[in-house]
Amino acid sequence: MPTDTDQSTGTESSTGTESSTGTESSTETRPTGDRSTRALAPVAGVLLLAITVVLAGGVVTAALAAPSEPAPTASLSLSATDDRIAVTHRGGDALDAADLSVRVRVDGEPLARQPPVPFFSAAGFRPGPTGAFNAATDGDLRVGTSASFRVAGTNDPALEPGLTVTVEVSADGRPVATLETVVESG
């Protein structure tokens, strides 16, 4: 059966013709549809599913990455005399030195070698730190106690009177305190 396509409506129609039985068939009109609009529903469904999966993954990642416990809270003070840096625990939670990370800057420049607390002897430091920074102690920095280490002359920058020393103390990667003082001569 011959068909004509109407360009303005996008429909095909067949013209009535006489069949072999001698009767005329009816005119049939059916929409051809635009293939680009018919595919939108499955594409939209796939996009919504993908967005849902990405958002759910982000929520799970954030929940797993969140620290299980808050950082300990402690009030600490800092002193620096000649080559010695001392941290005194003034109040708050006890700090286990095995969980601590201590980072030192002198006038904004980090020491070439940072103290690997607790330790007894380490490159860039004089042997025998005191208190919880010494590996031979019980390892807790508690209220009323101090811990100190001495920076060796081989570490750079050197501690000199008048320079500003900044010490960042973290427990298990979570910041506890940032302390600052000026080096005094002893």
N, C-alpha and C positions, 0 to 999 in steps of 0.2 A: 504494500500500500504506500503511495507516495506521501511524503511529509513535507510540510513547509515550516520554517522556523521564523517566528515573529521576533525580530531583534529587540523591540522595545519592551516586551514582557518576558522574554526568555522562555516561551512555551512553544511546544511543537504541536501541530494539529495535522490530522490526516483528513484528506478530503473524502467525501462520500463517493464511492464508486460502486458500480454494479458488480455483484459477485456472480459466480457461475450459476447460482440458483435463480438469478434474475431479480433479487431484492437489493435495494440500496442499503449499504451499511451506514450506521450513524457516524456523525463527526465526533471524534474523540480528542479531548484536550488534556494534556498532562504537563505538569511543570517539570522542567529539566533541572532546576535548582542551580545555584552557583556553588561549585565544589569548594571554593575557598571559605564560604560561610558555614558549610555543613561540617567542616573539620574543626571548628572553634570549640565546641563542647568537649571533645576528648583532650584537646591541647590545654584548655583551661583546667580540666580535672587533673591532668598530670602536673601542671604548674602549682596548683594548690597543694597537691600531695608533696611535691618537692619542697615547697616553702614550709609545710608542717614538719617534715623530717629535719630540715635545717634548724628550725626554731627549737624543736625538741632536743636535738643534739647540742645546741648552745646552752640550753638550760641544764642538761646533764653535765656538760663540761664545767660549767660555773659551779654546780653543786659539788662536784668531785674535787675541784681545784681550791675550794674554800678551806681555810685552815680549820682543823677540828677544834682547836682551843685558841683562845686569844693569847696574845703575847703577855708574858709576865709584866707586872707593873712594879717598878722600883724607882726610888729616888736615889740618884747617885751624884757624887761630886768628883771633881777632877783636880789634881795638882800636878805640876811639872816643875822639877827642880833639876838643873843641869841636865843630866842624861836620863833621869828617872821620871817615869809617868806612873802615877798612882790613882786608882779608882777606889772611892770609899762608898760603901752601901749605907745610906742614911735612913731608909725605910722601904716597906713594901715586901714583895715576894722574894724568897731566896732564889738565887740564880746558880744553876749548875754550870760550872765552867766548861764541862764537856759539850754543852749545848751552845756555848757562847762563840760569837765571832766579834773580834775587836779590830777596827780599822782606824788607823792614825793618819792625820794630815798635819803638816807643819806649814803655816802660812798658805793654806789651800792646796799644797802639793802633797800627794800621798807618799808615805814612806816607800822606798824601793822594795823593802821586805816588811811584810806585816806580821805581827805577833801571832803564832799558831797556838793560842791558849787552849788548854793548859800545855805547858812545855817546861823543860828544864834547861835545855841548851838548844839554840836555834840560830841559824845564820842571820846576822844583822842585829843580834841582841846579846847582851852579856849574860853568862850563865846564872842560874839561880833566881828566877823571879820569886816574888813572895805571895803569900796567901793563896787564893783559889787559882791564880795564874800558874802556880807551880804544880806540875804533874804529880808530885809526891804527896800532896795534901788531900784532904777529903773531897775537894773540888767544889764546895758550895761557897758562894759569896753571899753572906748573911748580913742582916742589920748589925751595924757597929764594927764590921770587919773591913779591912782594906786589902787590895791586891795590887802589886806593882811589878814593873819590869824596867830594865835599863836598856836604852838604845845604844848599840855599839857605834863607834866612830866609822865603821865600814858601811853603815846604813846611811842612806841619803834621802832627804836633807837632814843635816845634823840639827840637834836641838841646841839652840843658843838663847841666852837671856834676851827677853823682849819679843821673841817670836810667838805667834799664836799657835797653840796646839788644839786640834779638834779630834775627839775620839768618838766614834760611833760604836755603840754596843748593841748587838742583836742576839736573840735567842732563837735557835732553829730557823734562822732566816727572817724572823720578825723583829722589827726595830723595838728596842727597849729604851734607849736614851742616846741623845747626841749632846756631848759635853764639850765645853771650850774653856780654855784658860790661857794665861800668858806664862811663858817659861821664866822662872825666877833663878837667880844664881844662888848657889848653896854655900 
